[in-house]
Amino acid sequence: MTNPTMRSDAFMNHAIDAHGDAVLRLALNQLRNVSDAQDAVQETFVRLLTCGSSFESDDHLRAWLLRVAINICHDHQKSAWSRRVDALDDSKAGGDTRELSTVSAEDIVLRNLSDHPVWHALADLPEDLRLVIHLAYVEQRDTAQIAQLLGIKAATVRTRLFRARKRLRDALSADGTSRPAAENQARVSVQPGDASPHGPPVR
């Protein structure tokens, strides 16, 4: 798809336009902090600019970007400076004025998701469960693709998805959200209008 020795402006612009929002959604899902998610997106595309990888297709490029973003988020979460106030806290979300000119989905994501019970239930999931839910329902990746992205067995992916769905169902039941309402909100909060290859998140 591209010469690994050269990243043209056209290639980078295409990568950002086509996949920037997906990388940002994943970073927000993992870091739950707008400013930190923006930093992760920027670092992901800097690595793309300087890496020597070649890509056979646009989907290959997207998978590479997601894999790099996952690693960056993991590194960030392990670092001391990552232990700051949750990005969904009003003071953090409103106080940071930095802009990512090439990717601007965070306002849409937060506006659409933050008021849904499912969003809060997702935020309470452990990182490993939250990540497989994101890849399955937002990125529409199947079990084999998720396993490849995360470097784990397909059986482990299925187990994590099962555990995540159960925890979401239990959390929403405890919150008093009815099953039909929970399923509708899950579809909206994860990705408006998209159907999951694994069925609704709350079953």
N, C-alpha and C positions, 0 to 999 in steps of 0.2 A: 504493500500500500504506500509505503514511503521509504525514502533513502535514509537509513539510520544515521548517516554522517551529516545530514543537514535537516534542520527543521525550519521550513519556510514560514513566513508570516501567514500565508494562506493556510498552511497545514495547522498551525497553532490556533488561528482564528476559528477554523472548522472544529478542531478538538474542543475548544472552549464553548463554542455555540452549541455543538451537538451533545456534549457530555458534562459541561460545567454544572448545570443544575443537578444532575444525578450525583456528581461528586459532592456537591454542597449538601444535598439531602442526606447522603450517607454520613457526612461529617457532623451535621446537626444531630442526627440520630444517635451517633456514638458519643459526641462531646457535650451535647445539650447546651451549647454556649455559642452564640452568634459570632463573637469576635474570634474565638478559638477555631470555630469551623471555617471561617474565612481564611485564617492563617493556614489551616490544613489544606484548603483548596489551592491557595497560592503555592504552597510547597509542592503539592502534587503536580501542578503544571510546570513548575520550575524543573522538577525531575524529568518530566516529559521532554522539555526543551533540551536538556543536557544529556539524556540517556542515549545509548546506542542501540536500542531495540528497534526492530522493524515489525510492522503490523500487517497481517494478511487481509484484514477486513476491519470495518468500522466496529463490529462487535468485539473483535480481538482487542482493539484500542480501548474500548469502553471497559472491558474486563481488566485490562492492564491498569487503567486509571483507578478502578475500584479497589483492586488489590493493593496498589500503592497507597491509596487513601486510607484503607484499613490499617496498614502498617504504620502510617504516620499517626493515625488516631491512637493506636495502641501505644506507640512511643510517647505520645503527648500525655496520655493518661498515667503513664508510669513516672513522668517527670514531676518534680516538686512544684513547679510553677503552674501545673495544670489543676491543682487542687484549689480552685477559686470558686466563687459563688456561681450557682447554676445560671446558665445564660437565659433561662426563661424567667428569671427574677426580673421584675420590672426595672429596677435600678440599673442592672447590667445591660439589658436590652435597650434601654433608652439612653444610657449614658455614653455609650461608645459611638464615636462619630466617624470611625474609619469606614471607608467604602471599598468594595471590591468591584471595580468598574466593569469587569468582564463577566461577572456572575452576580445576579441581583434577585435570586429567588428567595432569600431568607425571609423577607417581609411577607411574601405570599405564603410560604410554608408555615411560619409562626401564626399568621392571621387565621389560616384555615384549620390548623391543628390544635392550637394551645387551649381552645375552649372545649374540646371534646373529651369526655371521660376516657375514651380509648387512648388518647394521647398521654394522659396522666398515668394510665395503667402501663402503657408501653415504657414510659420513662422510669417506672419502678422496676422493670425487669432487669436482671443481670445483663451485663454487656453481651455475653455470648448468645443469650436468647434473643435479645433485642436485635442483634445483627442478623441472625438467620431470618427473623420475621421481616426485617427490612429488605433483605435480598430476595426473599420469596414473594412478598406482596407489593413492594414498590418497584424493585428491579425486574420482577417477573422471571426470576431465575429458577430453574428446576433443581431437584435435589442433587443431581450429578454436577451441575454447574456450581452450585453453592459449595459442594464438597471440594471442588477443584480450586475455587477462589480462596477458601479458608485453609486448604491443606489438611482436611480431615476426611474421615470415611463417610460415605453416603448414609450409613446406618446412624452415625452420630448426628448428622443433619436431621434425619427423621425424628430422632429422639428429642433433639432440642426444639424442633417445631412442635412436637406433641406437648412437651413441657411448657413451652411458651403459650400455646393456645389454652392449656388448662389453667395456667396462672392468670391469663387475661380473663378467661371466663369466670374464675373464682373472684378476681378483683372487681369485675363489673357486677357480679351478683351481690357482693358485699356492699357495693356502692348503690345498689337498688336499681341498676339499669336493667330493663327487661331484655330478654334475649333478642326479639326482633329489633328493638331500638339499638341494642349493642352491635348487632350485625350491620345495620345500616350505618351507624357511626364509624364502625371499623373500616368499612369500605371507603367512606368519605375521608376519614382521618389518615388512612394509609396512602391512598392515591385516588383522588376523585375520578369516578367513572371507569376505573380499571377492574377487571375480574382477575382473581388470583388463580394460578394453575393448581393450587392446592385447596381451593374452596375458601369460604369466608374465614377470617382470622378467629372468630369466636364461634365455636360449634358446640 
